[in-house]
Amino acid sequence: MNKWIRYSKFSILSLLGTVLLAGCDRSKYIVLDPKGPVGQHELNLIIISTILCAIVIIPVLVIFVYILIRYKDRPGNNAPYQPEWDDSKVLEVVWWGIPIVIVAILGFYTAQTAIKVSKPPVKDVKPVVVQVTSMDWKWLFTYPGQKVATVNYAVIPAGVPIQFVLTSDAPMNSFWVPQLGGQEYTMPGMSMGLWLQANKVGNYFGSGANFTGTGFAHMHFRVKAVSQADFNKWAADLKKNSLPLTNAGYKELSKPSNVKELSFSSFPKNLYENIVNKNGGTYYHHMHHMGEDMPMQKTK
C-alpha cells in the first residue's frame, strides 16, 4: 500500500509540474525563447521531438496503468489466463512499426534542421565574421573585418548573419548562446564554424558548456546585438579609445585566470590562424566555414 501511495504522489507531482511549466513565462527559460532564426529552427525541432515522444510515452503509461488494474490478482477478476500465449502479429507490428515511423519522422526533421542551420540565415546581407578563441577561463573575440578584439563580450549587428569561427587555446570547450542557437565545440588545432543571427537588439547570455577546471563556473560572456549604425560606431570608438592587444598581452591573457570584460583597438596579424596552427592544426582561410560559394585557401 505504501508503495502505491509513493507512486501516486510521484505521478501527481509530475503532472502538476508539467501543467505549471506549460503556463509559465517562456522568456524565463532562454532555450525556449529564441531571438534569432537559428534558435527558432532548433525550438521547432524540440517541439516536434517532444510531441513524438509524447505519442509513445503517454499511451505506454496509460496501458501500464490499465494492465495493473485489469490483470491484478484479486477475487472476481475474470481476466483470461493464457500461459501458452507467445505470439501476436498485430502487437509485433504495433511495437515495431510505431517506433520505426517515429524515428523516420524525427530523422527527417533533424536532417532538415541541420541543413538549414548550416547556412547563413539571410543570404542577401553581407555576414560579419567573428573569430572566437576559448581559453582558461575566458573568451576572446577577434573581428578580422573591423580589426578590433574583445574579451568576455561580443557586439554584433542585429538582423545580420554572423559567422562565428571557433577554436581553443586551452582544453576543449563548447560555445553556447542559447537564445541565438545551439552550441558548437571549440577544439585545439581545429577551426569550427557556427552561423547565428539576432533578430532583435538586446543582450544575450553566452556560456561555455564544457567543464574545464576551477574557473569554469565564471566562464560566461555577453553577446550584445545593436543596430548596424551602432555596430560601426562601436568598432570605430574601440579603435580610438582602447589599447592594442599585443603578442605579449595575448600570452599573458592566455594564462589560466578569470577576467572581466576587456576591449582592444587591434590584435596581432593572423592571431587566430596562428592559434590554430600552434595547436597542431592547419588553418583554412575562407569566409564561410560551412558556406557554399567561398573556396577554401590554405594559408602557410
C-alpha positions in Angstrom: 0.0 0.0 0.0 2.8 2.4 0.9 4.5 1.7 -2.4 1.3 2.6 -4.3 1.0 5.8 -2.3 4.5 6.8 -3.3 3.8 6.1 -6.9 0.6 8.1 -6.8 2.4 11.1 -5.2 5.1 10.9 -7.9 2.6 10.8 -10.7 0.6 13.7 -9.3 3.6 15.9 -8.8 4.9 15.1 -12.3 1.6 16.0 -13.8 1.4 19.2 -11.7 4.9 20.2 -12.7 4.0 19.7 -16.4 0.9 21.9 -16.0 2.8 24.6 -14.2 5.6 24.7 -16.7 3.1 24.8 -19.6 1.6 28.0 -18.2 4.8 29.7 -17.2 6.5 32.7 -18.8 8.6 31.2 -21.6 11.1 34.1 -21.5 12.4 32.8 -18.2 13.7 29.7 -19.9 16.0 31.1 -22.5 16.4 27.9 -24.6 12.6 28.2 -25.2 12.7 31.9 -26.0 14.7 32.2 -29.3 15.7 35.6 -30.6 17.0 34.5 -34.0 16.2 32.2 -36.9 18.7 29.5 -35.9 17.3 29.4 -32.4 13.7 29.3 -33.8 14.6 26.3 -36.0 16.0 24.5 -33.1 13.0 25.3 -30.9 10.7 23.9 -33.6 12.8 20.7 -33.5 12.5 20.5 -29.7 8.7 20.8 -30.0 8.4 18.1 -32.7 10.7 15.8 -30.7 8.5 16.4 -27.6 5.3 15.6 -29.5 6.8 12.4 -31.0 8.0 11.3 -27.6 4.6 12.0 -26.1 3.0 9.8 -28.8 4.9 6.9 -27.3 5.1 7.8 -23.6 1.5 8.7 -22.9 -0.1 5.6 -24.4 2.6 3.4 -22.7 1.8 4.9 -19.3 -2.0 4.5 -19.9 -1.6 0.9 -21.0 0.7 0.3 -18.0 -1.9 1.5 -15.5 -4.6 -0.4 -17.4 -2.7 -3.7 -17.2 -2.0 -3.2 -13.5 -5.7 -2.8 -12.8 -7.1 -5.2 -15.4 -4.9 -8.1 -14.6 -4.4 -7.7 -10.8 -4.9 -10.9 -9.0 -8.0 -10.3 -6.9 -11.3 -12.1 -6.2 -13.8 -11.7 -9.1 -11.2 -10.7 -11.7 -12.2 -12.5 -14.9 -9.1 -11.6 -16.9 -8.1 -14.5 -19.1 -5.1 -16.6 -18.1 -3.2 -17.8 -21.1 0.1 -19.4 -20.1 0.7 -20.8 -23.6 0.3 -17.4 -25.4 3.6 -16.4 -27.0 2.8 -14.6 -30.3 0.7 -11.8 -31.7 1.5 -10.5 -35.2 -0.7 -7.4 -34.6 1.2 -6.4 -31.4 4.5 -7.0 -33.0 3.6 -4.8 -35.9 2.5 -2.1 -33.4 5.5 -2.1 -31.2 8.0 -2.3 -34.0 6.1 -0.2 -36.6 5.4 2.8 -34.4 9.0 3.4 -33.3 10.2 2.9 -36.9 7.8 5.6 -38.1 8.7 8.0 -35.3 12.4 7.6 -35.8 12.0 8.2 -39.5 9.9 11.4 -38.9 12.4 12.6 -36.3 15.3 11.8 -38.5 13.7 13.7 -41.4 13.1 16.9 -39.4 16.5 16.6 -37.7 18.3 16.4 -41.1 16.2 19.2 -42.4 17.0 21.5 -39.4 20.7 20.6 -39.6 20.9 21.7 -43.3 19.0 24.9 -42.5 21.3 26.0 -39.6 24.5 25.2 -41.5 23.9 28.0 -43.9 23.6 31.8 -43.5 20.1 32.7 -42.1 19.9 35.6 -44.6 21.8 35.3 -47.9 21.3 38.8 -49.3 23.2 40.6 -46.4 26.9 40.5 -46.1 27.8 38.5 -43.0 30.1 39.6 -40.2 32.9 37.2 -39.2 33.8 36.9 -35.5 36.7 34.7 -34.5 36.3 33.0 -31.1 39.0 31.5 -29.0 38.3 29.8 -25.7 40.9 29.9 -23.0 41.2 29.1 -19.3 38.8 30.7 -18.3 37.7 33.4 -20.7 36.6 34.0 -24.3 38.5 36.1 -26.8 36.6 37.6 -29.8 38.6 39.0 -32.7 37.0 40.8 -35.6 39.1 40.4 -38.8 36.8 42.9 -40.7 36.9 45.6 -38.0 40.4 44.8 -36.7 39.3 45.0 -33.1 39.1 42.5 -30.3 37.2 41.9 -27.0 37.2 39.5 -24.1 34.1 38.0 -22.5 31.7 40.0 -24.6 30.9 40.3 -28.3 28.9 43.0 -30.2 27.1 42.0 -33.3 24.7 43.9 -35.7 21.0 42.7 -35.4 19.5 41.3 -38.5 22.9 40.4 -40.0 24.2 36.8 -40.2 27.2 36.2 -38.0 29.8 33.6 -38.9 31.4 32.6 -35.7 34.7 30.6 -36.4 35.8 28.9 -33.2 39.0 27.3 -31.8 40.6 26.7 -28.4 43.9 27.6 -26.9 43.1 25.5 -23.8 41.1 22.3 -23.2 38.1 21.7 -25.5 35.1 23.8 -24.6 31.6 24.5 -26.1 30.4 27.9 -27.3 26.7 28.4 -26.5 24.4 31.4 -26.8 21.0 29.7 -26.0 18.7 32.3 -27.4 20.5 32.5 -30.7 21.2 28.9 -31.4 22.8 25.6 -30.4 26.3 25.1 -29.1 29.4 24.3 -31.1 32.7 22.8 -29.8 35.9 24.7 -29.6 38.9 22.4 -30.1 42.6 23.0 -30.1 44.1 22.8 -33.6 40.7 23.0 -35.3 38.6 25.8 -36.7 34.8 25.2 -36.4 32.0 27.2 -37.9 28.7 28.3 -36.5 26.1 30.6 -38.1 24.0 32.7 -35.7 21.8 35.8 -36.1 20.0 38.0 -33.6 16.7 39.4 -34.9 16.3 41.9 -32.1 18.5 44.4 -30.4 19.4 43.2 -26.9 21.8 41.4 -24.6 22.1 37.6 -24.8 23.7 35.3 -22.3 26.5 33.1 -23.5 28.5 30.4 -21.7 31.0 27.6 -22.0 29.1 24.3 -21.9 32.0 22.0 -21.1 33.6 21.6 -17.7 37.3 22.8 -18.0 38.5 23.2 -14.4 38.5 25.6 -11.4 37.3 28.8 -13.2 34.7 27.2 -15.4 31.8 28.4 -13.4 32.7 32.1 -14.3 33.3 31.4 -18.0 30.4 33.4 -19.2 30.2 36.0 -21.9 27.7 38.6 -23.2 26.5 39.0 -26.8 25.2 42.4 -27.4 23.1 42.9 -30.6 22.9 46.5 -31.8 21.8 48.3 -35.0 24.3 48.3 -37.9 25.0 52.0 -37.3 25.7 51.4 -33.6 27.9 48.5 -34.5 30.0 50.6 -36.9 30.3 53.3 -34.2 31.2 50.8 -31.6 34.1 49.4 -33.7 35.3 52.9 -34.6 35.2 54.0 -30.9 37.1 50.9 -29.9 39.9 51.7 -32.4 40.2 55.3 -31.0 39.9 54.7 -27.3 41.3 51.2 -26.4 44.8 49.8 -26.2 46.0 47.3 -28.7 46.3 43.6 -27.9 50.0 42.6 -28.4 51.6 39.2 -28.7 52.9 39.7 -25.1 49.5 40.8 -24.0 47.9 37.7 -25.5 50.5 35.4 -23.9 49.6 36.9 -20.5 45.9 36.7 -21.3 46.1 33.0 -22.2 47.3 32.1 -18.7 44.6 30.4 -16.6 42.6 33.2 -14.9 39.2 34.8 -14.7 39.0 38.4 -16.1 36.3 41.0 -16.6 35.2 42.4 -20.0 38.1 43.8 -22.0 38.4 45.8 -25.2 41.3 46.2 -27.7 41.8 48.6 -30.6 43.7 45.9 -32.6 45.3 42.5 -32.3 48.4 40.8 -33.9 48.1 39.9 -37.5 46.8 36.3 -38.1 46.4 35.8 -34.4 43.5 33.4 -34.8 45.2 31.4 -37.6 48.4 31.2 -35.5 46.5 29.8 -32.5 45.0 27.1 -34.7 48.4 26.2 -36.2 50.2 26.3 -32.8 47.9 23.6 -31.5 48.7 21.2 -34.3 46.1 22.2 -36.9 46.2 23.8 -40.3 44.0 26.8 -40.7 42.0 27.1 -43.9 41.1 30.7 -44.5 37.6 31.2 -46.0 34.8 33.5 -45.3 32.1 30.8 -44.8 33.4 27.7 -43.0 30.1 26.0 -43.9 29.2 28.0 -46.9 28.7 27.0 -50.5 30.3 29.8 -52.6 33.7 30.6 -51.0 36.6 28.3 -51.9 39.0 27.3 -49.1 42.5 28.6 -49.5 45.2 27.1 -47.4 47.4 29.5 -45.6 51.0 28.7 -44.6 
